[in-house]
Amino acid sequence: MRETLLNPRDGSILRLIPDGPFLMGSTEEQVATAAAADPEGGTFSLKHEQPQFLAELPDFYMSIHAVTNEQYARFLSETHPSQRDLALWKPWLGDIVPPSEGCGVYRVVSGREHHPADHVSWHGAEAYCRWAGMRLPTELEWEKGARGNDGRIYPWGNEWRPDHLRWHGHRSEAETTAPVDAFLEGSSPYGLLQMAGTVEEWCADYYHAGIYRQYATGNLSPPRSGCRRVIRGGNCMRRHPLEFRCAMRRGNDPALVNILYCGVRCALDSDPRIGSECGLARSPALGAR
């Protein structure tokens, strides 16, 4: 099994997340500690992170970086979405400039090429993954990729490190997101960057507040319907350390993005036939773009 894959369609590098058990969710004590450690911790409802349980997933791959503006602009240039689809996928283009003519090329504001694409709806995230021959991660996959198999609180460990991520408390007034390859010290056990901070990331699943009670029985089937989709990771505008914990869950409307900083991280099954169909190859260097 290859540890890293390069997707030639969009240049993403994916890292193997090996099979095996991991701790998902939070204990009663962890929830209480998180709430007590934040000045406004008591205003957050964290019961949907419970109970904590042991889950076992097969091998899969996740992108080391969130999808960049450069990658998302290429996707738009190649798909030429209608105005209706564009408004659904990315309601606010932000750092991406549309072509002056309908079939032209989308370009990125200079200096923002390697920042993560933001203000992407769930539909826009799913469409990008499909175009790139990949998929959105499940909520279970996302949390395993972020925290590894040791149940750590943050991607980098169990202690809050305010300089290990881009958040409201570690940026200037003029700064928003950071380049996707920044904050190497904040990487997850599998080498995935910025699983906390910068942009929140969509998961494939519908959001259900009480789904962990089902998962704890061993039934890991995701919800089949719902009004919201799962979003994870916290973003550069959030102010509370508890919001950047690996176990923190949110649900967001899949079409009406009510916060600016929603982005995309792709996943892929480990079945070698799928990798072959997508033209995926061994990555020459873990940190390459």
N, C-alpha and C positions, 0 to 999 in steps of 0.2 A: 504494500500500500504506500503510495507516494505521500510524503509529508506536506508538500506544497504543490499547487497546480497554478498554471498561468492560463487565464482565459484570453485567447487572442481576439475575441470579439470586442472586448472592452478594456483589456489590459489589466483586469483585476487579478490579484494574487490571492489564492485561497489556502487556508491552513487546515490540515486534517485535525478533526476533533475525534479522538479515538473512542471506541465503544467502552462501556463500563458504567458503573453506578456513580451518581453524584448527589449531593444534597441540594434540594430545591426548596425555596421558601424560607420562612423565619420562624423561630420558636417564640413563645410568649415572652420569654426574657429578652430576646433580641429586639422584639417590637417595642417593649417597654424602655429598653436602653436607648434605642434610636429616638424615640419620642422625647425622652428626658434630656438627651444631649443637645437638642435644638431649642432655641428660644421660643419658637412657635410650633414645637413638635406636637403638642397636644391638639392642634387643629387638623392634623392629618389622620385619616382613617387607614390604619395599616392592617386591619384584620383580614383583608383579602390576600395577604401574604401567608396565611396560615391554613392548615398546619404545615410544619416542615416535614418533608418526607424524602425517602430515598428513591430516586428514579434511575432507570437504566435505558440508555438509548444506543442504537447502532452507530457505527461510524458515519460521519458526515463532514462536509467542508464548510467553512465560513470565510468570507473575505476578511483579510487583515485590516483593510481600510473601509471606511464608508465611501459610497459613490461620490465622486468629485463633480464640481461644476463642469469641468472639461468633459468628463464621461457622459454626464447627463445632456450636455449640449450636443454631443455627437449622436446620442440616441435620438434627440429631437430632429437633428438634421437628416438622419437616415429614415425616420418614420414619417416625417412631415405631417404631424397631427392636424386635424381640423381644429378650428377655433373652439369648438365644443369640447373636443378631447383635451386640448391644451389647457382650457379653463378647469377641466376636471382633474388633470394630472398635476399641474403646477399652477395654482391660481395666481401666484405672484412670481414673476420670473426673476426678480432680484438681480443677481450678478450675471444672468444669462440674457443676452441681447438678441431679439428675434431678427430674422432676415428682413431686408427692405422689400423683397419679393417673396411670394408664397413658397417657392421651391429652393430658396437660398439656404445659406448655412447659418445656423445659430452660433454665436460667438460668446466668449466670456470676457467680462471686464478684466482688464490687465491687472495681474497680481492676485486674482481670485481663482485662478485655474485649479489649484490643488486644495482649495477649501471645499468642504462637503456641500453638495447640493442641498438646499434647504427649502422650506415651504412646499414640500412634496406631499401630496395626498397619498392615502393608502393605494388608491387606484393608480396613481403615477408611479409609486414604488413597485407595485405588482407588474405594471406594464414594462417598466425598465428591466426587471429581472427576467421576464419572459423574452424580451428582445435579446438579452445577453445570454440566453440559454441556461439561466439559473432560476432560482426561486427565492421567496422570502423565507427566513428561518421561522420555525415554530417558536412559541414562547419557551418551551422546554429547551430547545436547542440554543436559543439566545442566552438563557441564563447559564447553561453549562459552559458556553463559550466565554462568558464574562467572568465566571467565578471558579472554573475548574472543578475538581472533584473533592476539594477540601472544605467546602462550605464557607469560604472567606466572605467577608462583608463587602469589600470593594474589590475591583479587578486586581489591584496591586497588593492587597492584604487586608488585615483587620483594623488598621488604624487610619483615621481620616488624614489625608495628605492634601492640603489645599493647593499645593503647587504641582500636583500630578494630573491636573485636568483643567480645561477651560470652563469656568463657571462665573457667576456674577462677582464672586469675591476674588477672582484672579484674572482680571482684565481691566484695561483702561476704559474710560468712557467712550472712546472712539472704536474700541475693538468689539467684535462679536465672535464669530467662529474662529477657529485656528486651522492651519493646514492639516490634512488628514494624517500626515506622518509626524506631527508634533507630539510631545509628551510621551517619549519612549519609556520613561520611568513609570508611567501609569498603565502599561500594557497588562493584559490578562495572562494567566498561566500558559495559554496557548499562543501568546505573541500577538493577540488582536489588539489594535490600538483604538483608544478613545471609546471604549465601551461605556464609559461614564463621561458626561460633559459634551460640549460643542453642539451636537445635534442629537435629539432623540431619534430612535430608529423603530420603524414599523416591523411588526411580526405578522405572520400569516393568519393567526388565530382571531376569532371573535373573542371579545372580552366578556368574561363572566366572573363576577366578584367571588363566587363560592366554588369555582372549579377545582381548587386544591383539595377539597374534601373528597371529590371523586378520584383525583390523581393519587391521593394517599392510600386508596384501596388497591392500587395497582392498575387501574383502568386509565390509561394515558390517552384515550381518544379525545381529541379537542372538541369544543362546542361546535355544533353544526349550524347555529344561527345566532343572530344578535344584532344590536343596533350600532355597536362600536367595535373597533379593532384594537388589539394590544399594541401599545407603544412603550419602549423601554429606554433607559439610559440617562435621562436628565439632559438638559441643554445649557448653553452658555448664559442664559438669562435667569436661570433658577438660582435661588438664594440659600437653600437649606441643605446642609450635608446629607441629611437622611434621604434626600431625593436622588442621590447618586449611588445608593447602595445597589448591589447586583439584584437584590430581591424586590426592589421597588417596582410596583405595577401601576400602569395607567391604562385607561381606555379612551380612545378619541374617535370622533366621527370620521369615517373613512373618506368622505368627500369634502366636507367643510372643515378645512384645517383651521382650528381656532388658536393655534400658536404658530409663530413663524418658523421655529427651528425644528422641523420634522424632516428626517433624512432617510437614507436607504443603506442597508448592508445586506449583501446577497449570501445565499447558501446553496449547497449542491449535494445531492445524494452521493454516496461513495461508490455506488455501482459503477465499475469500470466501463460498462457499455454506455452509460450516460455521458461520462467524460469523453469517450471516443466520439460520440455523436456531436458533442459540442466543440470538438477539435481542441480539447484542453491538453496542455503539455506540462511537463515538469518545469517548475519555475527555476530559472538560472540563479536567482538570488532572492533571499527572503525579503529584503528591503527595497527591491527594484520597483519602479513604477511600471 
